[in-house]
Amino acid sequence: EAGVAQSPRYKIIEKRQSVAFWCNPISGHATLYWYQQILGQGPKLLIQFQNNGVVDDSQLPKDRFSAERLKGVDSTLKIQPAKLEDSAVYLCASSLSAQETQYFGPGTRLLVL
Amino acid sequence: AQSVAQPEDQVNVAEGNPLTVKCTYSVSGNPYLFWYVQYPNRGLQFLLKYITGDNLVKGSYGFEAEFNKSQTSFHLKKPSALVSDSALYFCAVRLYNQGGKLIFGQGTELSVKP
């Protein structure tokens, strides 16, 4: 069974630029999550989707971050404009449902200069 | 507020010796508890979880964890450590009635020396 796919794996941008990350979850998984992992910390949930609807985006900085899962399968996370403090690894995870185990992708490492 | 604490930033163990990585939690309600492992430049890999039932949970790669409700702990253990176990370990908690959101500890780096 294929795991969670993410791209790109690495991205370097200047502050105030925009960037987008893509995630394709495990086939059949209805729930999709985006986490932000800052160096030396545990992952922190940014947004949770159930199919194509948002369940929890309370920790998403909505002035600069946006995410969508239009067809209830893959998802994109966008940052516009980026700040230095956005440098982190962005992890996508998926699960069959919100009550099931989450499986993580390899992450996208973002460096904002 | 719910929180998870991993009191040790780093644990050093000799190969073949038993290992323990500690985790304590603070939640209001019944917790679901998880352990994940992260290798360099890789995502998190699921190791094991406690939902209900037997307090001793067995997981992947010979790892196990013991749920202790009175001490609000969920320590990860392995009887005999391998060099290949060296990685970053995260404990996480989720409330059964609060969707899927995982709250993670800050991580413990495990180093197993030959």
Chai-1 contact restraints between the chains, C-beta under 6 A:
chainA,res_idxA,chainB,res_idxB,connection_type,confidence,min_distance_angstrom,max_distance_angstrom,comment,restraint_id
A,T31,B,G100,contact,1.0,0.0,6.0,A-B,restraint_1
A,Q41,B,Q106,contact,1.0,0.0,6.0,A-B,restraint_2
A,G42,B,F90,contact,1.0,0.0,6.0,A-B,restraint_3
A,G42,B,F104,contact,1.0,0.0,6.0,A-B,restraint_4
A,G42,B,G105,contact,1.0,0.0,6.0,A-B,restraint_5
A,G42,B,Q106,contact,1.0,0.0,6.0,A-B,restraint_6
A,G42,B,G107,contact,1.0,0.0,6.0,A-B,restraint_7
A,P43,B,F104,contact,1.0,0.0,6.0,A-B,restraint_8
A,L45,B,K101,contact,1.0,0.0,6.0,A-B,restraint_9
A,Q48,B,G100,contact,1.0,0.0,6.0,A-B,restraint_10
A,V55,B,G99,contact,1.0,0.0,6.0,A-B,restraint_11
A,D56,B,K101,contact,1.0,0.0,6.0,A-B,restraint_12
A,L91,B,G43,contact,1.0,0.0,6.0,A-B,restraint_13
A,A98,B,G99,contact,1.0,0.0,6.0,A-B,restraint_14
A,A98,B,G100,contact,1.0,0.0,6.0,A-B,restraint_15
A,T101,B,F46,contact,1.0,0.0,6.0,A-B,restraint_16
A,F104,B,G43,contact,1.0,0.0,6.0,A-B,restraint_17
A,F104,B,L44,contact,1.0,0.0,6.0,A-B,restraint_18
A,G105,B,G43,contact,1.0,0.0,6.0,A-B,restraint_19
A,P106,B,R42,contact,1.0,0.0,6.0,A-B,restraint_20
A,P106,B,G43,contact,1.0,0.0,6.0,A-B,restraint_21
A,G107,B,G43,contact,1.0,0.0,6.0,A-B,restraint_22
